Amino acid sequence: MRTRKISALTLTAVALGLSLTACNNDGAGTSSSSSSSASSSSSATNTPGAPKSDAAKDKSADTSAKSDKKCTDQIDYANDSRSNAEINSIGASTGTCPKPQKADKQPGTPKDPAKKCTDQINYANDPRSNAEINSIGASTGTCPKPQKADKQPGTPKDPAKKCTDQINYAGDPRSNAEINSIGEKTSFCPPVQK
């Protein structure tokens, strides 16, 4: 029993020592192999006379993935179109964090973090649901441009009234519920059928 405890403690101590070596102890007493790899990577990225990009000024584009931090915690991937999981898995598998990719400029208005897109822009005749519009804004950070629904036959629906209270549907074979549901879904009261 005692040898099992000692073996477990020894294994834990070795694992702890290796994890501290992998983190380079924040520069205190680094080993020669880690300092040589750091100097070779710094000489590769800091070539004299080479222009420096904005990414190189902030952090190296190919930042080494630290074992205790995710890539998304080391580099700002705010406008990257990839998911955090995808970015972090690339860093874990390659050992270096990938360069941030600039997403294509999203058409639309930048989303106000305190508001939903549907509270920020008028989507009155947009055929998409409010939930769909707001989820696009939440995921991209940009409220989508309102889409115009195909030209709807009928009369624009007054939001304060039901279609059957707005138009006389006497002689229409459809039920009031069917007519009003069409008006709610499309924002247009359907034409009277005879």
C-alpha positions as CSV (number, residue, x, y, z in Angstrom):
1,M,0.0,0.0,0.0
2,R,2.8,2.4,0.9
3,T,4.6,1.8,-2.4
4,R,1.5,2.6,-4.3
5,K,1.2,6.0,-2.5
6,I,4.9,6.7,-3.2
7,S,4.5,5.8,-6.9
8,A,1.5,8.0,-7.2
9,L,3.3,10.9,-5.5
10,T,6.4,10.4,-7.7
11,L,4.2,10.3,-10.8
12,T,2.4,13.5,-9.8
13,A,5.7,15.3,-9.0
14,V,7.1,14.3,-12.4
15,A,4.0,15.5,-14.2
16,L,4.1,18.8,-12.3
17,G,7.7,19.3,-13.2
18,L,7.1,18.6,-16.8
19,S,4.1,21.1,-16.9
20,L,6.3,23.8,-15.4
21,T,9.0,23.1,-17.9
22,A,6.5,23.4,-20.7
23,C,5.3,26.8,-19.4
24,N,9.0,28.0,-19.3
25,N,8.4,29.1,-15.7
26,D,7.6,32.6,-17.0
27,G,11.2,33.1,-18.1
28,A,12.8,32.2,-14.8
29,G,15.5,29.7,-15.2
30,T,14.5,28.4,-18.7
31,S,16.2,25.4,-20.1
32,S,18.5,25.7,-23.0
33,S,16.2,23.9,-25.4
34,S,13.3,26.2,-24.6
35,S,15.5,29.3,-24.8
36,S,17.0,28.2,-28.1
37,S,13.5,27.6,-29.6
38,A,12.4,31.0,-28.3
39,S,15.4,32.7,-29.8
40,S,14.9,30.9,-33.2
41,S,11.3,31.9,-33.3
42,S,12.0,35.5,-32.4
43,S,14.8,35.7,-35.0
44,A,12.4,34.4,-37.6
45,T,9.7,36.9,-36.8
46,N,12.0,39.9,-36.2
47,T,13.9,40.0,-39.5
48,P,15.8,43.3,-39.7
49,G,14.4,45.6,-42.4
50,A,11.2,43.7,-42.7
51,P,8.0,45.7,-42.3
52,K,5.9,44.8,-39.2
53,S,2.2,44.3,-39.5
54,D,-0.3,45.3,-36.8
55,A,-0.5,41.6,-35.7
56,A,3.3,41.5,-35.2
57,K,3.2,44.6,-33.1
58,D,0.7,43.2,-30.7
59,K,1.7,39.5,-30.7
60,S,3.4,37.2,-33.0
61,A,1.0,35.8,-35.7
62,D,2.1,32.3,-34.9
63,T,1.9,32.5,-31.1
64,S,2.9,29.3,-29.4
65,A,-0.1,27.7,-27.8
66,K,0.6,27.7,-24.0
67,S,-0.5,24.5,-22.4
68,D,-2.5,26.3,-19.7
69,K,-4.2,28.8,-21.9
70,K,-6.5,28.5,-24.9
71,C,-5.6,30.4,-28.1
72,T,-8.7,32.5,-27.8
73,D,-7.4,33.6,-24.4
74,Q,-4.1,34.6,-25.8
75,I,-5.0,36.4,-29.0
76,D,-8.0,38.6,-30.0
77,Y,-10.1,36.7,-32.5
78,A,-13.1,39.1,-32.3
79,N,-13.7,39.4,-36.1
80,D,-12.6,35.8,-37.0
81,S,-15.3,33.9,-38.7
82,R,-14.2,30.6,-37.1
83,S,-15.7,29.3,-33.9
84,N,-13.6,29.4,-30.6
85,A,-13.7,25.6,-30.6
86,E,-12.2,25.4,-34.1
87,I,-9.5,28.0,-33.2
88,N,-8.5,26.3,-30.0
89,S,-8.4,22.8,-31.6
90,I,-6.0,24.1,-34.3
91,G,-3.8,25.5,-31.5
92,A,-4.0,22.2,-29.5
93,S,-3.1,20.0,-32.5
94,T,-0.4,22.2,-34.1
95,G,1.1,23.7,-30.9
96,T,0.8,27.2,-32.4
97,C,-2.2,29.5,-32.4
98,P,-3.5,30.3,-35.9
99,K,-3.4,33.8,-37.3
100,P,-6.7,35.7,-36.8
101,Q,-8.7,35.7,-40.0
102,K,-10.5,38.8,-40.9
103,A,-14.1,38.0,-41.7
104,D,-15.6,39.5,-44.7
105,K,-17.2,42.8,-43.9
106,Q,-20.7,42.0,-42.8
107,P,-23.4,43.9,-44.6
108,G,-25.6,45.8,-42.2
109,T,-25.3,47.9,-39.0
110,P,-23.0,47.1,-36.1
111,K,-25.0,45.6,-33.3
112,D,-25.5,47.7,-30.1
113,P,-24.6,45.2,-27.3
114,A,-27.4,46.5,-25.1
115,K,-30.1,46.1,-27.8
116,K,-31.6,43.4,-29.9
117,C,-31.3,44.0,-33.7
118,T,-35.1,44.1,-33.9
119,D,-35.1,46.9,-31.3
120,Q,-32.4,48.8,-33.2
121,I,-33.7,48.6,-36.8
122,N,-37.2,48.5,-38.3
123,Y,-37.7,45.0,-39.8
124,A,-41.5,45.6,-40.4
125,N,-41.8,43.8,-43.8
126,D,-38.9,41.4,-43.4
127,P,-40.0,37.9,-44.0
128,R,-37.6,36.4,-41.3
129,S,-38.7,35.9,-37.7
130,N,-37.4,38.3,-35.0
131,A,-35.6,35.3,-33.4
132,E,-33.7,34.6,-36.7
133,I,-32.8,38.3,-37.1
134,N,-31.6,38.6,-33.5
135,S,-29.6,35.4,-33.7
136,I,-27.8,36.6,-36.8
137,G,-26.9,39.9,-34.9
138,A,-25.7,38.0,-31.9
139,S,-23.5,35.6,-33.8
140,T,-22.0,38.1,-36.2
141,G,-22.0,41.3,-34.2
142,T,-23.8,43.0,-37.1
143,C,-27.5,43.5,-37.6
144,P,-28.5,42.2,-41.0
145,K,-30.0,44.5,-43.6
146,P,-33.8,44.3,-43.7
147,Q,-35.0,42.1,-46.5
148,K,-38.0,43.1,-48.5
149,A,-40.6,40.4,-48.8
150,D,-41.8,39.6,-52.2
151,K,-44.6,41.8,-53.2
152,Q,-47.5,40.5,-51.1
153,P,-51.0,40.5,-52.5
154,G,-53.3,42.3,-50.2
155,T,-53.4,45.2,-47.9
156,P,-50.7,46.0,-45.3
157,K,-51.9,44.8,-41.9
158,D,-52.6,47.4,-39.2
159,P,-50.7,46.0,-36.2
160,A,-53.5,47.1,-33.8
161,K,-56.3,45.3,-35.7
162,K,-57.1,41.8,-37.0
163,C,-57.5,41.5,-40.8
164,T,-61.1,40.6,-40.3
165,D,-61.7,43.9,-38.4
166,Q,-59.7,45.9,-41.0
167,I,-61.4,44.5,-44.2
168,N,-64.9,43.2,-44.9
169,Y,-64.5,39.5,-45.8
170,A,-68.2,38.8,-46.2
171,G,-68.6,36.0,-48.8
172,D,-65.0,34.8,-48.3
173,P,-65.0,30.9,-47.9
174,R,-62.1,30.9,-45.4
175,S,-62.6,31.1,-41.7
176,N,-61.7,34.3,-39.7
177,A,-59.0,32.4,-37.9
178,E,-57.3,31.4,-41.2
179,I,-57.6,34.9,-42.6
180,N,-56.2,36.5,-39.4
181,S,-53.3,34.0,-39.2
182,I,-52.3,34.8,-42.8
183,G,-52.2,38.5,-41.7
184,E,-50.1,37.7,-38.6
185,K,-47.6,35.7,-40.6
186,T,-47.2,37.9,-43.6
187,S,-48.1,41.4,-42.2
188,F,-50.5,41.6,-45.1
189,C,-54.2,41.0,-45.1
190,P,-55.0,38.6,-47.9
191,P,-57.3,39.7,-50.7
192,V,-61.0,38.7,-50.4
193,Q,-61.7,35.4,-52.2
194,K,-65.1,34.9,-53.7
